[in-house]
Amino acid sequence: MAEAKKQPRRRTTVADVARLAGVSAMTVSNVLNAPHRVSEPTVRTVQAAIDELGYTPNHAARALSSGRSQVIGLPLYVEDDEFSDQNPGLGGFLHGLLGGLVKSAAIDGYGVHVTTPTEGATEIALYEKLIAARQVDAIVVLETMPQDPRIEFLSARGFPFVAFGRTGPQQRQCWVDVDNETSMGAIARHLRATGRSRAAYLATASSLPWVHQRQDGFLQEFDSPHSVESFSELDAVAEYVLGVLDRPEQPDVFVADNDAFAVVAMRALQRRGVRVGQDVAVTGFNDFPFASMLDTPLTTARIPLRDIASCLFSRALQEINGEPDRPGRLVTAPLVIRSSA
């Protein structure tokens, strides 16, 4: 007797979940896609039914029915200039942000499309391509500037976006940013509390807003620094630090607005036999992975990239769903005290 052919197991559907939970299919859809619209007890009931049935959302079918790609775009446009080549923390920063964004997106069944403009093309041209091909549901814009043309373009097109960096006062406020002023102010207060009074501030020579925000935050709490200097090359930082040591009045702390400058300052001091953390303090900002691995671990402010990525995706989803504009979100970079200060 021939063995009966085994029937394939039927895929569990939203309707099955709805029947078990005693709710409508629309309620199940809201729990999956917009849980903020559903009461907490209902979310728990539906989630219990999902777990019991082993239901897995069919994201391909959802994308087809909704007209959405279930993907957000992350265009990267990093200029291949000398300063970028010298910045050892840039790769780690982007890796941490991307990892957090991918993880946050995956929870909601989204993917992240990372791309970059071809040689000679602008970032806005890349946006046009992504939108025309319907490849993404929203775009993450990095390092925004006041009156940023990328934000103006996306706003004019009515296309969902979220910015890492503050948008202009007349633009949509769908942004997430580091609270650079408050975070750098915490470094200044810590230094004053530990008796440091002559600070040499090492700033990045750039028009990017975070540079000025960090400097303003420091000066608000440390109003009489020894000096404030800007640099576009790491070698220039080392040269300045060594030159300052030959002056009659020397600073008792070097405050860098990024970890790379701080490490260069520490190495210059150590070459002259200065004990970092004892004779002279050094601080940075970002907490790149190498900061805790130095011979004298670096005191710095830790940018919480995973938290920022989660906020970016959450805000992107609100934009995709057409929710009303809300104020931007500032995220504090907590102070990490190590032996350099």
N, C-alpha and C positions, 0 to 999 in steps of 0.2 A: 504493500500500500504506500502510495507516494506521500511523503511528509507534507503537511499543509504549509503553504507559503506564509511566512511571518509577515504580518501587516506592519507597515511603518507607523511609529508612534506619532499621534497627532500633536502638532505644536500647540502649546498653551497660548491662549489669546487674551486680549484685554477683556473680552466678554466673560471669559472663565473667571478671571480675577474679580470682575465686578459682581458676578453671581455669588461667589464665595464670600465676598466682603459685604454684600447687601447694599451696594451703591450703584450708581450709574457708570457706564463706560466713560463718560465725560469726566466724572470725578476721578476715576483711575488715571485718565490722561493728565489731569491737572496735578495729581500727586507725583506723576513721573516728570512732568515738564515745568510746572509752576506751583510747587508745594506751598508757597506763601499765600496762595489763594484759598487754601483748604485748612480747616481747623486741625489742630494737632491730634485730637483723638481719632479723627477720620484718617489722617496720614498713617497713624499707628495701625489702624484696622486694615487699611489697604496694604500696607507693607507686610503685615502678618500673612495676608492672603498670598501676596507675591512670593514670600519665602516658602509657604506651604506647598504651593504649586510649582515652585522652581521656575517662575516666569522670567524670561529674558526679553527685554524690549527689542523689537525688530527695527533697528535704526535705519536700515535701508528703506523699509516701507514707510517709516515715519517721514524720512526726507522726501520721498517721492510724493506723498500726499500733502505735505506742507509746503513744498516748493523750496525747502531749505537744504543746504548742503551738509549741515551738521559739522561745519568746519569754520574755524576762525583763522584769519590770516595774520602772520607775523612777518612783515617785510623788514629785512635788515639791510641798512645802507651804511656800512662802516668805511670811511675813507681810508685809503691805503697811504696815509702820510707818515712822516717820521715819528710823530708823537704817538700815534696809534701802535706803530711797530714796537715802541719802547714800553708800552703799557702792559705789564705782565698780568694784570688783574682783569683785563677786559674779557678774555675768554672765559674765565671763571664766573664773572658777573653774568654774561649772557647765558652760560650753561645753567647757572642756578635759576635764572628767571625762566628760561625755556622749560627746564625740568618741572618747575612748579606750575607753569601754565598748562603743560601737557597733562599733568596729574589732575589738576582742577577740572580741566575740560573733559577728561575721560570719565569722571564721575557722572557727568550729565550726558554721556554718549557723544561728545564732541571730539573732533580731532583738531590739530594745529598744523597749519600749512606754513612752513618756513620757506621764504624765497628772498631773492635779492635782484635788483635791477641788472640787466645786462650792461656791458660796457657802453658808456655814452648815453644810456637812458636815465631818466629821472625817476625818483620814487613815485611821483604822481602818475607818471606813465604806467608804472607797475600797478598802481591802484586801479587805473582805468582798465587794464587788462584783466585783473582779478574780478572786477565788477561785471564787465561785459561777458566774461565766461561763466559767471555765476559760480565761481569756485569757492567763495567764502561767504558767510553770513555777516561777518563784521571784521574790522581791521584794527589791530593794535598798533598805535603810533608811538614810537619811542623818541625820547629827548625832544619834547615839544618846546617851541620858542613862542614869545609873545607875537600875536598876529601871524601865526604859523600858516604858510600857504597850504600845507597838507590838510590842516583842520578846516581851512576855508573851502577847499575843494570838496572834502567829504561832507561838510555841512550843506554846501550848495547842491550836492547830488542827493542829499537826504539819506546817505548810506550810514548804517550803524558803525560806530567806532568807539574805542576807549583809548585815552592817551595816558602814557606813563610820563607824567610831567604836566604842569598846570597849563590850561588853556587861557586865552585872553578873556578879560571881563565881559566882552560883548559876544563871546562864543559859547557854545554848549559846554556845560561844566561836567562833562563825563570823563573825569580824569582821576588817577590815583598817583600820589607823589610821596616822596620821602619828606618828612618835616625836617628839612635841613637846618633851619634856624634853631629850633628847639633842641635838636640832637647835638649840634655843635656848641650850643650854649651850655649843655650839660658837661661837655668836655672842659669848657672854660671854668665853670664852677668847681669842678673837681680839681683843676690845677691850682686855682686860688686857695681852695681848702687845704691843699697839701703844701702851701707856702711858696708857690711859684709866682713871681711878680714881673719877670722880664721875658716876654714871649716873642719869639720870631715866628711870624705867620707865613707859611709857604703856600701860596695860592697857585692854582692852575691858570695859565694865561688863555682864557677862553671867554666867549660871550654867552656860553650856556648858563641858564638861570641858576642851576644848583651851585655853581662856583660863587656867585655873589650872595646867594642865600646863606651858604655856610660861613662866608666871611662876615656877613652882617650879624649872624647869630653869635659868632665868637666875639665881635667887637661890642655887642650889647652887654656882654657879661665880663669882658676883659678890656676895659676902656682905655688903658694906657700901655699898649704893647711896645716891646722894644723896636720892632720893625714889621712891615708888611711888604712882601715882595712877590711878584708873579713870575712864573717860569713856563716855558714851552718845551724844555728838554730836561731829561734827567741829569745829564752832565752838568748843566747850569746850576742845578740844585746843590750838587756836591761841591762845586766851585764856590758857591755862595756860603755854604756852611763852613767850609775851611777858611774862607776869608774873614768871616765874623769872629772866628776863634782867635784871630791875630789882633783884634781890636781891644782897647783898654777895658771897655765895659761889654761883657758878653751876655747873651741871653741865658736864662736858666731852663728854658724849654723851647723846643722847636715843634710848632703845631702845623701839621700838614693837612691839606684838605682832601688827601687821598693816601692810601697805604703805600703806593709806589714811591711817592716823594718821601714819606716817613722812613722807609727802608733805606733809601739812598742817604738820607741825613744820618741815620744810625751808623751806616758803614763808614761814612766820612768821619764821624766823631770817633769811632773805634780805631780807625787808622792813626788818629792823633793820640791815642791812649786815653781818651775820655771815657769814663764809665757811664754808659747810658743807664738811666734810672737812678743813679746815685749822684754823679756830678751834674749831669744835664738830663732832663726828661725829654721824651719824644712821644708824640701822639699822631695817629692817622685817622682815616675815615673810610669805612666800607667793610672791614674785617674779611678781606680775602683769605683763602685757605692758608696761605703761607704765613699770615700774621701771627699765628699761635705757635709756629714751628721754628721761629728764629732763636738764636742763642739767647737773646733778650726778648722774650715775647712782647708783642706790641699792644699798647693800650690804644683802643680805637672805638669807633661806633659801628655796630653791626647792622647792616642793611638787611632786614628780614625778607629776603627775596621770595620765599615760599608764600608768606603772608601777602606780599604785594601781588604776586601772581594770582592768588586766589581772589583778591579784591578786583583785579583787572578782569578776570573771566566773569565774575559775578556781575560786574558793571556792564560788560559786553553783552551778557545775556539779557539784562534789563533793556538795553538799547535794541537788541534784536526783537524783543517782545513789545517794543513800542511804548514802554512805560515813561511817565513824565520825567523831565530833567530834574536832577537832584544836585545838591552841592557836591563838589569834589571831595575826595577822601585823602587825608594826610596820615601817613604811617610813621611813627617814631622809630629811629634807629637807636636802640638802647646802648648805653655806654658799657664797654667791656674793659675792665681794669686789669692790666697785666704789669709785669715788672718794669717796662720801659717808662712808666709814669705812675 
